[in-house]
Amino acid sequence: MPKSQVPPVAKKSVKSETKPRINYLFPAHQHDVSPWRIFKIMAEFVNGFEFLRQFTRAVSFFGSARVGLEPRMYTEATKLARMFADAGFAVVTGGGPGIMQAANKGAFEAGGRSIGLNIKLPFEQRTNKYVTDAESFEYFFSRKVMLSFAAHAYIFFPGGYGTLNEMFEMVELVQTKKIEPLPIVLVGRDFWTPLLDWLKTVVLDKTRGIEPEDLAIIHVADNAEEAFRTVVRLIQPLKR
């Protein structure tokens, strides 16, 4: 297109373009950016770490908070949590419904410590009735840190964005050696296999975004017994 035919570009305010985005966010989130918020965050970390200090051995369970998951997964979560409780482990969950409740139920029925690290949400999240020891959090990031430091092994059942986010963060922490290598076990091959296939064929083979040994961080099991055996093998010796 000849220069004379180039349509004029509407002039924009240089001032509005160069103003930092945070200048727009402050007025919209005045209640969130108060200096007092820092003290609230600090308090969540202090209270969370003090709460976890009382549990010497624990396993964290993650999974869907929503209904609709195949009933077998709930049954397997309850069974697996019961097995860990019988082996002397406290069972840690997000404290809510779904898979979290199933795991807390298994620990509770076995007479073990059933821990809930709950997040305060306007919908769907609440502390389930099988939690014996609970701590609540306002912020996802402080709760996630507590879940990351809470256990000797991490068990992931099928779930949504939250579960996937937590799973990949734990894998990244192990990959980057920010935490010591700990068992990360995904339960339910039908659910997890397509994701693992994508990690291998696309992220590893095609784009080289990860190394082969990074895939070895993740272990897959199809049921409670297989998941328990995998954790036992990876954190030997397991005292009963």
C-alpha positions in Angstrom: 0.0 0.0 0.0 1.4 3.4 -1.0 2.4 5.6 1.9 -0.3 8.1 1.0 -3.0 5.3 1.4 -1.9 4.2 4.8 -4.8 5.0 7.2 -3.9 7.4 9.9 -3.3 5.8 13.3 -5.4 7.2 16.1 -3.3 9.1 18.5 -3.1 7.7 22.1 -2.2 9.4 25.2 1.5 8.7 25.9 0.8 9.4 29.5 -1.9 6.7 29.7 0.3 4.2 27.8 3.3 4.7 30.1 1.6 4.7 33.4 2.4 1.5 35.3 -0.4 -1.0 35.4 -0.1 -1.1 39.2 -1.4 2.5 39.3 -4.7 1.2 38.0 -4.8 -1.8 40.3 -4.3 0.1 43.6 -7.6 2.0 43.5 -9.5 -1.2 42.5 -7.9 -3.3 45.3 -7.4 -0.8 48.1 -8.4 -3.4 50.7 -5.8 -5.8 49.4 -2.8 -3.5 49.2 -2.9 -2.1 52.7 0.4 -2.5 54.6 -1.6 -4.5 57.2 -2.0 -7.2 54.6 1.7 -8.1 55.0 1.2 -8.8 58.7 -1.8 -11.0 57.9 0.3 -13.0 55.4 3.1 -13.3 57.9 0.6 -14.6 60.5 -0.7 -17.2 58.1 2.9 -18.5 57.5 3.8 -18.5 61.2 0.5 -20.2 62.3 0.8 -22.7 59.4 4.3 -23.8 60.2 3.6 -24.1 63.9 0.5 -26.1 63.2 2.5 -28.6 61.0 5.3 -28.9 63.5 3.2 -31.3 65.6 3.0 -34.0 62.8 6.2 -36.0 62.5 5.1 -38.2 59.5 2.4 -37.3 57.0 1.2 -37.9 53.5 -0.7 -35.2 51.5 -3.7 -36.0 49.3 -4.9 -33.8 46.4 -7.9 -34.2 44.1 -11.2 -32.9 42.9 -13.4 -31.0 45.4 -16.4 -31.5 43.1 -18.9 -34.2 42.6 -19.0 -36.1 39.3 -15.8 -38.0 39.6 -16.1 -41.8 39.2 -17.0 -43.4 42.5 -14.1 -45.7 42.4 -11.7 -42.8 42.8 -13.4 -41.8 46.1 -13.3 -45.4 47.3 -9.6 -45.7 46.4 -8.8 -42.4 48.2 -10.5 -43.6 51.3 -8.8 -47.0 51.2 -5.3 -45.5 50.6 -5.7 -42.9 53.4 -6.7 -45.7 55.7 -3.6 -47.7 54.8 -1.3 -44.7 55.5 -3.1 -44.0 58.8 -2.6 -47.7 59.8 1.1 -47.3 59.0 1.4 -44.4 61.4 1.1 -41.4 58.9 -1.1 -38.4 59.4 -3.2 -37.7 56.3 -3.2 -34.1 55.1 -5.8 -32.7 52.6 -7.1 -29.3 51.7 -9.9 -30.0 54.1 -12.8 -29.7 51.6 -15.2 -32.1 50.0 -14.7 -34.7 47.2 -11.4 -36.5 47.2 -10.2 -34.5 50.2 -13.2 -35.7 52.3 -12.6 -39.3 51.1 -9.0 -39.2 52.3 -9.9 -37.6 55.6 -12.6 -40.2 56.0 -10.1 -43.1 55.6 -7.7 -41.6 58.1 -10.6 -40.8 60.5 -12.0 -44.3 60.3 -8.6 -45.8 61.0 -8.2 -43.7 64.1 -5.4 -41.7 62.6 -4.7 -37.9 62.4 -6.9 -36.4 59.8 -5.6 -33.0 58.9 -7.4 -30.2 56.9 -5.6 -27.2 55.5 -8.6 -25.3 54.3 -8.9 -22.3 52.0 -11.6 -19.7 52.6 -13.7 -19.4 49.4 -17.1 -17.9 48.7 -18.3 -21.3 47.2 -17.9 -25.1 47.4 -15.0 -25.2 50.0 -15.6 -26.1 53.6 -14.0 -28.2 56.2 -15.4 -31.7 56.0 -16.7 -33.6 59.0 -13.8 -36.1 59.0 -11.1 -33.5 59.8 -9.7 -33.9 63.3 -7.0 -31.2 63.1 -7.6 -28.0 61.0 -6.0 -24.8 59.9 -7.6 -22.2 57.6 -6.0 -19.9 55.1 -7.1 -16.7 53.4 -4.4 -16.9 50.6 -3.8 -19.8 48.2 -0.1 -19.2 48.1 0.4 -19.5 51.9 -1.8 -22.6 52.0 0.1 -24.1 49.1 3.4 -23.6 50.9 2.0 -25.5 53.9 0.9 -28.4 51.7 4.3 -28.4 50.1 6.1 -28.7 53.4 3.6 -30.9 55.1 4.4 -34.4 54.0 6.8 -37.2 53.2 4.8 -38.1 50.0 2.3 -36.5 47.8 -0.7 -38.3 46.3 -2.7 -36.8 43.4 -6.1 -38.1 42.4 -8.0 -36.8 39.4 -9.0 -33.2 39.7 -9.3 -29.8 38.0 -7.1 -26.7 37.6 -6.3 -26.6 41.3 -5.1 -30.2 41.5 -3.1 -29.8 38.3 -1.5 -26.6 39.6 -0.5 -28.2 42.8 0.8 -31.3 41.1 3.0 -29.3 38.6 4.3 -27.1 41.4 5.4 -30.1 43.5 7.1 -31.6 40.4 8.9 -28.3 39.7 10.1 -28.0 43.3 11.6 -31.4 43.1 13.0 -30.8 39.6 14.7 -27.5 40.7 15.9 -29.1 43.9 14.0 -26.5 46.0 12.8 -29.5 48.1 14.3 -32.9 48.6 13.1 -35.6 46.3 9.8 -37.0 47.6 7.4 -39.5 46.1 4.8 -37.9 43.8 2.2 -40.5 42.9 -0.7 -40.0 40.5 -3.6 -42.4 41.1 -5.9 -43.3 38.2 -4.1 -44.3 35.0 -7.0 -43.5 32.7 -7.0 -39.9 33.9 -3.3 -39.2 34.1 -1.9 -41.2 31.1 -3.0 -38.7 28.4 -1.2 -35.9 30.3 1.9 -37.9 30.8 1.9 -38.9 27.1 1.7 -35.2 26.1 4.6 -34.4 28.5 6.7 -37.1 26.8 5.8 -36.6 23.1 5.5 -32.8 23.1 7.3 -31.3 26.0 10.2 -33.7 26.1 10.6 -35.1 22.5 9.3 -32.2 20.5 10.2 -29.0 22.4 12.9 -30.3 24.8 11.3 -28.3 27.5 12.2 -31.0 30.1 14.9 -33.7 30.4 14.2 -37.4 30.5 15.0 -37.6 34.2 12.3 -35.0 34.9 9.6 -37.5 33.9 11.0 -40.0 36.5 9.9 -37.6 39.2 6.3 -38.7 38.6 5.0 -42.1 39.4 1.6 -43.5 38.4 -0.6 -46.1 40.1 -4.0 -47.4 39.3 -5.3 -48.2 42.8 -4.7 -47.8 46.5 -2.6 -50.9 46.9 -0.3 -50.0 44.0 0.1 -46.4 45.3 0.9 -47.5 48.8 3.5 -50.0 47.6 5.1 -47.3 45.4 5.4 -44.9 48.4 6.8 -47.6 50.6 9.4 -48.5 48.0 10.4 -44.8 47.7 10.6 -43.9 51.3 12.1 -47.1 52.9 12.3 -48.0 55.6 8.6 -47.6 56.5 8.1 -48.1 60.2 4.8 -49.5 61.3 
